[in-house]
Amino acid sequence: QVHLVESGGGLVQPGGSLRLSCTFSGSTFSSYAMSWYRQAPGKERELVAAVHNGGISTNYADSVKGRFTISRDNVYQQVYLQMNSLKPEDTAVYYCYAISYYDRQDYWGQGTQVTVSS
């Protein structure tokens, strides 16, 4: 059973930075594509960024391109989301998501709150 634990959320001022981490356990990390999603109050959950096994192939929501960077460490079985130039509209609960390349079984973390406010 895959287990995902996010950390690194918090309160930050507009223009500031945060780095989210997600620790993966319970299976073979390299067999999963990893993503970050977010859900703001009253809104649907949306894809923020995704990274594939080699760490080279990534994709981003238009709203975060140029500000956020997703990366993964297959040795330490972690995925990161570096968030720069944060805006109030980035305020949301951020979720780590894993999906298997082989059987499409997927898993969610419990989420970490990011609040951007002065």
N, C-alpha and C positions, 0 to 999 in steps of 0.2 A: 504494500500500500504506500503510494507516494504521499509524502508530507511536505508542505510548503510553509515556511515561516518568514514573514516579511518583517523588516525593521527599518528605522531611519526616518520615519515620518515625524511631523511636528509643526510648530508654528514658525513662520518665516515672513519677513517683510517683503513687499513687492520689490522685484529686482534681485532678490536673494537667491541662494542655491540650497539644494538638499540632495543627498544621495541615498536612494533607497536600495536595500539589499534583500534578496530572497534566498534562503537556504533550502536546498532540495535534499530529500533523503528518501530511502525506501525502494529505490530502483536504479537503473543505469541512466545517469543524467544525460549522457550523450545521445540517448535514444529519444529525447524529447525536444520539441521546439518550445521555446520559452517566450512568454509575453508579459507585458504589464497592461492592465486595464484600469479604468477609474470610473467611479460613479459619484456624481454630485447629487445633492439633495433634490429630489423631484425630477431627476433625469435618468435616462437609461444608462446602463453600463456601456462604456465605449473602449475600443482598443486604443491604446496610447502608443505602444511600440512592441515590436517582435524581433527576435533574433533566432537564427537557425544554428544547427549544430556546430558548424565551423566558426561561427562568430562573425563571419564576413557579411553574410546576407542579413540585412536588417530592413525593416520598414517602419514608418512613423505616420501617425495622424498628422494631417496638414497643420493643425493648430499648435503642434509642438516641434515641428521641423526647424532645425537650426538652434533650438534651445535645449532639447533633451537628447541624451545619448544612452542607448541600451548596449550592454555588453554582458558576456558570460565567461565564467572561469570553469572549464570542465575538470580541472584538478580539484578545486575546492567545492565544486558543485554549487556554485552560486550564480545568480544573475543580478545585475545592477541596473539602476536607472539614475543617471546623473541629470539633475534638473537645474538649469540655469535660467536667469532672467525670469524668475517666476512671476506670474500675474495672479490677481485675485480669482480669475476664472479657472485657474488650475486647482483651486480648492476642491477636494474630493477625497473619498476613500480609494486608495490605490491597492489593487489586487495583483498578486502574482498568479500566473496561469501556466500550466504545463499540459502538452498534448503529445501523445506517443506517435512517432512516425509509423509504427507498425500496426497497432490495433485501434488507434484513434481514441483510446481511453484518455480522459482529461481530468484535471484536478485544479482546485482553487485554493489559494491561501486564505487566511482569515481577514486580511486587509490591514492597512495602516493609514491613519488619517494624516492628510497634508492640508494645512490651512495657511493661506497666503493673505495676510492682512497687516495693515499698519496700526 
